[in-house]
Each structure stands twice: as structure tokens, then as C-alpha cells.
Amino acid sequence: MKTPKSRFTLQDILFMEKAIELSIENVIKGGGPFGAIIVKDRKIIAQGTNKVVVSKDPTAHAEIVAIRNAAKKLKTFDLTGCSIYTSCEPCPMCLSAIYWANISIVYYSNSKSDASKAGFRDSFIYKEINLNPTKRKLPMFKIKNPRAFDAFKLWEEKKDKIEY
């Protein structure tokens, strides 16, 4: 669902201001220039800032941190009905996490091109994803093993599974 600029509410603008403020404060504190908030029923339920360097965790992007905080607060992995406001267009990892979390809408300010100009390598990853695994810069090799699919078979047969 696309939301045209003319349909942004004052609250949308204020939520984005909050995400941007988090990104600025985070740089001052020694983190990366990214901030995100998650909103449900027009209330902020979680926020996150980029903590990659300070936590030494390459997955600690603002959106991931916000998703983890929202899931913990709501006690669910399903964030259907939530919106995320993020200071920058999500990288491939964060975009995937947003989809996995079932977040309903994404609002962002800086673009992936802006991130690239600032020195972030998101554009490289976007290009790599589209390549055949054998053509990627990161060597990838498939090791065939007949037992590998056993876990999937068990999952398919599991009667009490919780799908996600």
C-alpha cells in the first residue's frame, strides 16, 4: 500500500522527526547514523538505533533493534498492524526482517542512494543478491547431503507447528 506525500499526517511527520532525532543522537553517542521507531495504534511502542559498532554485532541495525524491542514488548514475532519509521531506506537485511515481522507499512527519509554516498555498502549487497550464488563476490558452495531435507520433512509433518 503506497501512501502519497500529500496524505502524510502531522503525526507521520512527527514520528519521522523522532526517528531522525534518534539517528542524530546516536552519531553523537558513537553509533551509526540510523534511527527507527515502531508504531502501533498511532503510539510508539519501540525504538532502535544502530548499535553495530558499540555492540560489535553486525546485525544490530536500527530497524532490527526496533523490531526486537517491539516483539519483546508485544510478546509476539508478528508485528502485523505496526508501522516502522526509519531515518533511512532499509538495507536488504532490515527489509527482510521487516517482511518477516509482517510490519504493515514502512516510512523512510534518506534513500539507499544517500546511504551509499555516505559510505554504506547497501548498494553492493542489493547487486549481490540478484546474482547466481556462484557469481557472487563471497564464495558460496552447495554441499549436497541427503539428510539436509529431513528437518524440512519433520516440519511439514509437524501438527502443532506455529507458522511464521
C-alpha positions in Angstrom: 0.0 0.0 0.0 1.6 3.3 -1.1 1.0 6.5 0.8 1.4 9.6 -1.4 3.2 12.6 0.2 0.1 14.6 0.3 -1.5 12.0 2.6 1.1 12.1 5.3 -0.4 13.2 8.6 1.2 15.6 11.1 1.7 12.5 13.3 3.6 10.8 10.4 5.9 13.8 10.1 6.4 13.8 13.9 7.2 10.1 14.0 9.7 10.6 11.3 11.2 13.5 13.2 11.6 11.2 16.2 13.4 8.5 14.0 15.7 11.2 12.6 16.4 12.7 16.0 17.4 9.2 17.2 19.8 8.9 14.3 21.5 12.2 15.1 21.7 11.5 18.8 23.2 8.1 18.0 26.0 9.5 16.0 26.8 11.9 18.8 27.0 8.9 21.2 29.3 6.9 18.9 26.8 4.8 16.9 25.8 4.7 13.3 23.6 7.4 11.7 20.3 5.4 11.8 17.2 5.5 13.9 13.9 3.8 13.8 10.6 3.7 15.7 7.7 1.2 15.5 4.2 2.5 15.9 1.0 0.6 16.6 -2.4 2.2 17.0 -0.6 5.6 16.5 1.6 5.1 19.6 5.3 4.5 19.7 5.8 1.0 21.0 9.5 0.6 20.3 12.6 2.3 19.0 16.1 1.4 17.9 19.3 2.9 16.9 22.3 1.5 15.0 24.4 -0.4 17.6 26.7 -2.3 15.2 30.0 -0.8 16.4 29.1 -0.3 20.1 27.7 -3.8 20.5 30.1 -5.5 18.0 27.0 -7.0 16.4 26.8 -6.6 12.6 23.0 -7.3 12.7 22.3 -4.5 15.3 20.9 -2.1 12.7 18.3 0.4 13.9 15.4 -1.4 12.3 16.4 -4.8 13.7 16.9 -3.3 17.2 13.4 -1.7 17.0 11.8 -4.9 15.7 13.4 -6.9 18.6 12.2 -4.3 21.1 8.7 -4.3 19.6 8.4 -8.1 19.5 9.6 -8.3 23.2 7.1 -5.6 24.3 4.2 -7.1 22.4 5.3 -10.7 23.2 4.9 -11.8 19.6 7.0 -12.2 16.5 4.1 -11.0 14.3 4.0 -7.2 14.1 1.0 -7.0 11.8 -0.7 -3.7 12.2 2.6 -1.9 13.1 4.4 0.8 11.1 8.1 1.5 11.1 9.5 5.0 10.6 13.2 4.8 9.8 15.7 7.5 9.1 16.9 5.7 6.0 15.5 3.3 3.5 16.1 -0.2 5.0 19.1 -2.2 3.8 18.5 -5.7 2.4 18.8 -7.3 5.9 16.4 -4.9 7.6 13.9 -5.0 4.7 13.9 -8.8 5.0 13.3 -8.5 8.8 10.5 -6.1 8.2 8.8 -8.6 5.9 9.4 -11.5 8.3 7.9 -9.4 11.1 4.8 -8.6 9.0 5.2 -4.9 9.6 2.4 -3.3 7.6 4.0 -0.1 6.3 7.5 1.5 6.1 8.2 5.2 6.1 11.8 6.3 5.5 13.6 9.6 4.9 17.1 9.1 3.4 17.4 6.8 0.4 19.7 3.8 -0.2 21.5 6.1 -2.7 22.0 8.6 0.2 23.4 5.8 2.3 25.8 4.8 -0.4 27.0 8.4 -0.8 27.7 8.4 2.9 29.9 5.3 2.6 27.5 2.5 3.4 27.6 -0.6 1.1 23.9 -1.4 0.8 24.0 -1.0 -3.0 26.7 -3.6 -3.2 24.6 -6.1 -1.3 21.5 -5.3 -3.4 23.5 -6.2 -6.5 24.9 -9.3 -5.0 21.5 -10.7 -4.0 20.4 -10.7 -7.6 23.4 -12.8 -8.8 23.5 -16.5 -9.0 25.3 -17.7 -5.9 28.3 -18.9 -8.0 28.8 -15.4 -9.4 28.9 -13.6 -6.0 32.0 -12.0 -4.6 31.5 -14.1 -1.4 32.3 -17.7 -2.3 29.3 -19.9 -1.9 29.3 -23.6 -2.3 26.3 -26.0 -2.0 27.2 -29.3 -0.2 24.6 -31.9 -1.1 23.6 -34.1 1.7 20.5 -36.4 1.6 19.8 -35.7 5.3 19.6 -32.0 4.8 15.9 -32.1 3.9 15.0 -34.2 6.9 14.4 -31.2 9.1 12.0 -29.8 6.4 10.2 -33.1 6.2 9.7 -33.1 10.0 8.5 -29.5 9.8 6.0 -30.3 7.1 4.6 -33.3 9.2 4.6 -31.4 12.5 0.9 -31.0 13.6 1.5 -28.3 16.3 3.8 -26.0 14.4 3.5 -22.3 14.6 3.9 -21.0 11.1 5.8 -17.7 10.6 
